[in-house]
Every structure is written in structure tokens, then in C-alpha cells.
Amino acid sequence: MAYLQGSMFDMACEQFDQAADILGLQEEFRERVKMPKRGISVSFPVRMDDGNTRMFYGHRVQHHLTLGPTKGGLRFSPDVDLGEVAALAMWMSWKTALMGLPYGGAKGGVACDPRTMSPRELEAVVRRFTQEMIPFIGQEVDVMAPDMGTNEPRFCN
């Protein structure tokens, strides 16, 4: 995934390679475990409180599905990009595997600044992003959870 180079993903890959060196993992196995299984990028419109429609861009990376459905949060951040989401998904894979949980790692992100948005606008972004992800999420495939910037208590009613 050359389009992920030069990002936070590079840092996660370097960490993986250091651990793989210590474990003596073969190169062909390293590449299979390191690369995300699936990365989905979407754009979607949301009607804002002022009546204008604004386009948002979001990503969801499902890193590893071998242990079971993936799990991981959805974050809102102005600078979120595919590389960041891929790195966080990889780290979530490690976390679930080390804890012996029957999940692979995933992460999602929408490029927006939640501090400048109303509760209604934030809810609309969550709902629309989720709608775009419907073919790729669910309890048997990918369990999405709140993360940075989503103000999860607002969406748990």
C-alpha cells in the first residue's frame, strides 16, 4: 500500500518490523500480517445548521480478520487521513491479539473539526458515515465504537 507511506503507518510498520526481527518472522509472513486487509474511503454530503451542504471525507480500515470480526473506534479530527487510520487499525490488531480477544483490529476516521460543529451536525456526520459503511460493518464483520472527538455520550441515547 504505497499510498500509506510517509505517514503514521510508516511508524507502525517500523514497530512491527522490530518486533518481527525479535520473533524471527519470515519476510513473506511479515507482509501478510502488516498490510491491512481492507481500506474503505468515502465522501458524503451533510446538511449543516446554516442550510449549506458540506462534503466530508472518511476512512475505515479493517486490518486483520483472521481472529474474528474487527473492532475499533471512529474518530473525528480535522487532520485524519488514511495512513493514520491504517496505523491505528494495526495497533488495535496487536492489542486484541495480545489480550487474547477474538477480534481483529479496525479504525475509522472522518476529517472534521468536532469543536466547531453542533450536536445535530455531529450526529448527522455519524449517521451518514455509518450509512456509507453498512456493507462493511456489523457484529459479524466489524464492530465500530466511539473514539476521539465523537463525544460518544451524545450518540448512545
C-alpha beads as a LAMMPS data file, in Angstrom:
LAMMPS data file: protein, C-alpha beads

157 atoms
156 bonds

1 atom types
1 bond types

-500.0 500.0 xlo xhi
-500.0 500.0 ylo yhi
-500.0 500.0 zlo zhi

Masses

1 110.0

Atoms # bond

1 1 1 0.000 0.000 0.000
2 1 1 2.362 2.632 -1.267
3 1 1 -0.251 5.354 -0.760
4 1 1 0.142 4.861 3.008
5 1 1 3.872 5.643 3.013
6 1 1 5.178 8.806 4.637
7 1 1 2.575 8.689 7.362
8 1 1 1.823 7.369 10.801
9 1 1 1.523 3.990 9.061
10 1 1 5.302 4.025 8.471
11 1 1 5.859 4.300 12.220
12 1 1 3.548 1.336 12.904
13 1 1 5.346 -0.697 10.214
14 1 1 8.741 0.086 11.759
15 1 1 7.465 -1.055 15.149
16 1 1 6.096 -4.225 13.590
17 1 1 9.404 -4.934 11.835
18 1 1 11.338 -4.507 15.098
19 1 1 9.064 -6.993 16.849
20 1 1 9.191 -9.353 13.854
21 1 1 13.024 -9.268 13.945
22 1 1 12.983 -10.270 17.605
23 1 1 10.496 -13.070 16.855
24 1 1 12.371 -14.161 13.720
25 1 1 9.296 -13.969 11.481
26 1 1 9.808 -14.820 7.819
27 1 1 9.509 -11.953 5.327
28 1 1 6.513 -13.426 3.467
29 1 1 4.590 -13.755 6.738
30 1 1 5.515 -10.208 7.773
31 1 1 3.965 -8.651 4.680
32 1 1 0.765 -10.656 5.089
33 1 1 0.339 -9.594 8.714
34 1 1 1.484 -5.993 8.261
35 1 1 -0.776 -4.860 5.412
36 1 1 -4.428 -4.049 6.098
37 1 1 -6.999 -6.461 4.735
38 1 1 -9.319 -3.696 3.622
39 1 1 -9.375 0.095 3.441
40 1 1 -12.537 1.974 2.538
41 1 1 -12.585 5.702 1.779
42 1 1 -15.824 7.581 1.260
43 1 1 -17.093 11.092 0.686
44 1 1 -20.562 12.118 1.715
45 1 1 -22.717 15.252 1.996
46 1 1 -24.223 16.568 5.232
47 1 1 -26.665 19.462 5.541
48 1 1 -25.285 21.900 8.114
49 1 1 -27.280 24.037 10.538
50 1 1 -26.868 27.101 8.315
51 1 1 -28.631 25.279 5.450
52 1 1 -25.497 24.695 3.375
53 1 1 -24.385 21.218 2.360
54 1 1 -20.796 20.301 3.204
55 1 1 -18.806 17.345 1.903
56 1 1 -16.953 15.154 4.412
57 1 1 -14.289 12.522 3.805
58 1 1 -13.908 9.418 5.903
59 1 1 -11.963 6.181 6.070
60 1 1 -12.363 2.767 7.654
61 1 1 -9.516 0.248 7.748
62 1 1 -10.033 -3.366 8.717
63 1 1 -6.538 -4.596 9.440
64 1 1 -6.846 -8.268 10.262
65 1 1 -9.914 -10.524 10.225
66 1 1 -8.282 -13.892 10.981
67 1 1 -9.189 -13.915 14.689
68 1 1 -12.794 -12.844 14.102
69 1 1 -14.678 -9.660 13.278
70 1 1 -12.690 -6.467 13.539
71 1 1 -13.271 -3.870 16.228
72 1 1 -12.177 -0.302 16.648
73 1 1 -13.291 3.251 17.093
74 1 1 -14.385 6.052 14.804
75 1 1 -12.569 9.338 15.360
76 1 1 -13.306 12.886 14.269
77 1 1 -10.263 15.046 13.620
78 1 1 -9.501 17.799 11.091
79 1 1 -6.287 16.076 10.007
80 1 1 -7.353 12.417 9.990
81 1 1 -6.083 10.558 6.950
82 1 1 -5.907 7.017 5.632
83 1 1 -2.368 6.451 6.944
84 1 1 -3.350 7.402 10.491
85 1 1 -6.425 5.181 10.387
86 1 1 -4.375 2.247 8.992
87 1 1 -1.751 2.609 11.740
88 1 1 -4.404 2.731 14.458
89 1 1 -6.108 -0.339 12.978
90 1 1 -2.794 -2.225 13.034
91 1 1 -2.204 -1.261 16.663
92 1 1 -5.741 -2.400 17.513
93 1 1 -4.960 -5.785 15.919
94 1 1 -1.935 -6.128 18.192
95 1 1 -3.930 -5.039 21.231
96 1 1 -6.740 -7.552 20.702
97 1 1 -4.314 -10.377 19.870
98 1 1 -2.147 -9.716 22.930
99 1 1 -5.228 -9.679 25.150
100 1 1 -6.484 -12.927 23.617
101 1 1 -9.677 -11.328 22.337
102 1 1 -11.465 -12.924 19.348
103 1 1 -11.260 -9.759 17.242
104 1 1 -9.101 -8.236 14.573
105 1 1 -8.229 -4.560 14.573
106 1 1 -10.034 -1.760 12.775
107 1 1 -10.265 2.012 12.965
108 1 1 -12.218 4.735 11.257
109 1 1 -11.947 8.465 10.910
110 1 1 -13.804 11.410 9.458
111 1 1 -11.957 14.612 8.579
112 1 1 -13.854 17.287 10.511
113 1 1 -13.415 19.561 13.499
114 1 1 -15.997 18.480 16.082
115 1 1 -15.276 21.563 18.209
116 1 1 -16.852 23.764 15.531
117 1 1 -19.921 21.607 14.939
118 1 1 -23.292 21.453 16.670
119 1 1 -24.579 18.240 18.251
120 1 1 -27.055 17.871 15.373
121 1 1 -24.293 18.251 12.772
122 1 1 -22.103 15.701 14.555
123 1 1 -24.961 13.241 14.725
124 1 1 -25.647 13.754 11.013
125 1 1 -21.986 13.014 10.197
126 1 1 -22.036 9.817 12.279
127 1 1 -25.281 8.660 10.714
128 1 1 -24.157 9.383 7.148
129 1 1 -20.702 7.828 7.591
130 1 1 -22.331 4.737 9.097
131 1 1 -24.747 4.563 6.179
132 1 1 -21.791 4.580 3.768
133 1 1 -20.136 1.775 5.775
134 1 1 -23.211 -0.505 6.066
135 1 1 -21.864 -3.110 3.589
136 1 1 -18.650 -3.403 5.641
137 1 1 -19.772 -3.244 9.296
138 1 1 -21.880 -5.305 11.698
139 1 1 -21.429 -7.722 14.574
140 1 1 -20.074 -10.500 12.345
141 1 1 -17.743 -8.261 10.305
142 1 1 -16.663 -5.031 12.043
143 1 1 -17.810 -3.563 15.353
144 1 1 -17.491 0.224 15.302
145 1 1 -17.167 2.189 18.562
146 1 1 -16.749 5.856 19.532
147 1 1 -13.267 7.392 19.675
148 1 1 -11.558 10.783 19.794
149 1 1 -13.793 13.743 19.024
150 1 1 -17.067 11.843 18.738
151 1 1 -18.442 12.845 22.145
152 1 1 -19.854 9.347 22.496
153 1 1 -22.466 10.120 25.194
154 1 1 -24.474 12.138 22.654
155 1 1 -24.803 9.132 20.351
156 1 1 -25.703 6.487 22.924
157 1 1 -29.274 7.675 23.573

Bonds

1 1 1 2
2 1 2 3
3 1 3 4
4 1 4 5
5 1 5 6
6 1 6 7
7 1 7 8
8 1 8 9
9 1 9 10
10 1 10 11
11 1 11 12
12 1 12 13
13 1 13 14
14 1 14 15
15 1 15 16
16 1 16 17
17 1 17 18
18 1 18 19
19 1 19 20
20 1 20 21
21 1 21 22
22 1 22 23
23 1 23 24
24 1 24 25
25 1 25 26
26 1 26 27
27 1 27 28
28 1 28 29
29 1 29 30
30 1 30 31
31 1 31 32
32 1 32 33
33 1 33 34
34 1 34 35
35 1 35 36
36 1 36 37
37 1 37 38
38 1 38 39
39 1 39 40
40 1 40 41
41 1 41 42
42 1 42 43
43 1 43 44
44 1 44 45
45 1 45 46
46 1 46 47
47 1 47 48
48 1 48 49
49 1 49 50
50 1 50 51
51 1 51 52
52 1 52 53
53 1 53 54
54 1 54 55
55 1 55 56
56 1 56 57
57 1 57 58
58 1 58 59
59 1 59 60
60 1 60 61
61 1 61 62
62 1 62 63
63 1 63 64
64 1 64 65
65 1 65 66
66 1 66 67
67 1 67 68
68 1 68 69
69 1 69 70
70 1 70 71
71 1 71 72
72 1 72 73
73 1 73 74
74 1 74 75
75 1 75 76
76 1 76 77
77 1 77 78
78 1 78 79
79 1 79 80
80 1 80 81
81 1 81 82
82 1 82 83
83 1 83 84
84 1 84 85
85 1 85 86
86 1 86 87
87 1 87 88
88 1 88 89
89 1 89 90
90 1 90 91
91 1 91 92
92 1 92 93
93 1 93 94
94 1 94 95
95 1 95 96
96 1 96 97
97 1 97 98
98 1 98 99
99 1 99 100
100 1 100 101
101 1 101 102
102 1 102 103
103 1 103 104
104 1 104 105
105 1 105 106
106 1 106 107
107 1 107 108
108 1 108 109
109 1 109 110
110 1 110 111
111 1 111 112
112 1 112 113
113 1 113 114
114 1 114 115
115 1 115 116
116 1 116 117
117 1 117 118
118 1 118 119
119 1 119 120
120 1 120 121
121 1 121 122
122 1 122 123
123 1 123 124
124 1 124 125
125 1 125 126
126 1 126 127
127 1 127 128
128 1 128 129
129 1 129 130
130 1 130 131
131 1 131 132
132 1 132 133
133 1 133 134
134 1 134 135
135 1 135 136
136 1 136 137
137 1 137 138
138 1 138 139
139 1 139 140
140 1 140 141
141 1 141 142
142 1 142 143
143 1 143 144
144 1 144 145
145 1 145 146
146 1 146 147
147 1 147 148
148 1 148 149
149 1 149 150
150 1 150 151
151 1 151 152
152 1 152 153
153 1 153 154
154 1 154 155
155 1 155 156
156 1 156 157
